[in-house]
Amino acid sequence: MSVKTVRRLAADILKVGESRIWIDPERMEDVENAVTRADVRRLIKSGVIRERPASTPSRGRVRVRSGRRGPGSREGAKGARMTVTWVEKARAQRRLLKELREKKIISRRVYRRLYLMVKGGAFSSRRVLMNYVSSLRKRGEAA
């Protein structure tokens, strides 16, 4: 019987794939002389034919892939993921408004209007708020 057929029979007997069958290269004559399944079983028992261990898939690709973050894993809008939170910005802007009111740069009425604008998120930073106040002063609406 050909070595190819013996390999197929051995794989069937051991219930593994043909690629996992090892045949001793020094005992090829015995393998070629095998005629029946019983002969193949005898060769397996004597150690001429053995089962190779299962090979596990390589983890190399997983290692390369780990740690990457795509847009699908992001939760919330860009503004919601920014390091400086809305609360911190609002507090800073409110402190600035109090300073301006105490120094009489803006009136109580303007202070209240700007306070509500800060609450609504109208200004992205203290600088933007200051620019808005200065434009109000140029128009004469701040006092």
C-alpha positions in Angstrom: 0.0 0.0 0.0 1.3 3.5 -0.7 2.4 5.8 2.1 -0.3 8.2 1.2 -3.0 5.6 1.7 -1.4 4.5 5.0 -1.4 8.1 6.2 -5.1 8.4 5.3 -6.0 5.2 7.1 -3.9 6.2 10.2 -5.6 9.6 10.3 -9.0 7.9 10.2 -8.0 5.4 12.9 -6.6 8.1 15.2 -9.4 10.5 14.4 -7.1 13.4 13.4 -6.2 15.2 10.2 -3.6 13.7 7.8 -1.2 16.6 8.5 -1.0 15.4 12.2 0.3 11.9 11.2 4.0 11.3 11.7 5.6 8.3 10.0 9.1 7.1 11.0 11.3 7.7 7.9 13.6 4.8 8.9 10.7 2.3 8.8 9.2 3.2 5.4 9.5 -0.5 4.2 7.2 -1.7 7.0 4.7 1.1 6.1 4.7 0.2 2.4 4.2 -3.5 3.3 1.1 -2.8 5.3 -2.0 -4.1 3.5 -4.9 -3.9 5.9 -6.2 -1.5 8.5 -5.1 -4.1 11.1 -1.5 -3.7 9.8 -1.8 0.1 10.2 -3.1 -0.4 13.8 -0.1 -2.6 14.5 2.3 0.1 13.1 0.6 2.7 15.4 0.9 0.4 18.4 4.6 -0.2 17.7 5.3 3.5 17.4 6.2 3.6 13.7 3.2 5.8 13.1 2.4 8.5 15.7 0.0 11.4 16.2 1.6 14.9 16.2 0.4 17.4 18.8 -2.1 19.9 17.6 -0.6 23.3 16.6 -2.2 26.3 18.1 -2.8 29.4 16.0 -0.2 32.1 16.1 -0.9 35.0 18.5 1.4 37.4 16.5 -1.5 39.1 14.7 -3.4 39.5 17.9 -0.4 41.2 19.6 -0.1 43.6 16.7 -3.8 44.4 16.9 -4.2 44.8 20.6 -4.3 48.4 21.9 -5.8 50.0 18.9 -9.0 52.0 19.2 -11.3 52.8 16.4 -14.2 55.2 16.1 -16.6 52.3 16.9 -15.4 52.0 20.5 -15.9 55.7 21.3 -18.9 56.8 23.3 -20.2 60.3 23.3 -19.5 63.3 21.3 -16.0 64.8 21.0 -16.9 67.6 23.4 -18.1 65.0 26.0 -14.7 63.2 25.8 -12.5 66.2 26.2 -10.2 66.4 29.2 -11.5 69.8 30.5 -15.1 69.2 31.4 -17.9 71.6 30.9 -18.2 72.0 34.7 -14.6 73.3 35.0 -15.0 75.7 32.2 -18.3 77.0 33.5 -16.9 77.6 37.0 -13.9 79.5 35.6 -16.2 81.7 33.4 -18.6 82.3 36.4 -15.6 83.4 38.5 -14.6 85.8 35.7 -18.1 87.2 35.5 -18.1 87.9 39.3 -14.8 89.7 39.0 -16.1 91.9 36.2 -19.3 92.7 38.1 -17.3 93.6 41.3 -15.0 95.8 39.3 -18.0 97.5 37.7 -16.9 96.5 34.2 -20.3 95.0 33.6 -23.7 95.9 35.1 -25.9 93.5 37.2 -28.3 93.1 34.3 -25.5 92.2 31.8 -24.0 89.9 34.4 -27.3 88.0 34.7 -27.6 87.7 30.9 -24.0 86.5 30.5 -24.4 84.1 33.5 -27.3 82.4 31.7 -25.3 82.3 28.4 -22.4 80.5 30.3 -24.9 78.1 31.7 -26.1 77.4 28.1 -22.5 76.7 26.9 -22.4 79.8 24.7 -18.7 80.3 25.4 -16.0 77.7 24.9 -13.5 79.4 27.2 -12.8 82.4 29.4 -11.0 84.1 26.5 -14.1 83.8 24.3 -16.2 85.2 27.1 -13.8 88.1 27.6 -13.9 88.9 23.8 -17.7 89.0 24.0 -17.6 91.4 27.0 -15.1 93.7 25.2 -17.4 93.7 22.1 -20.3 94.7 24.4 -18.2 97.5 25.9 -17.3 98.9 22.5 -21.0 99.0 21.6 -21.7 100.6 25.0 -24.0 97.8 26.2 -21.9 96.5 29.1 -22.4 99.3 31.6 
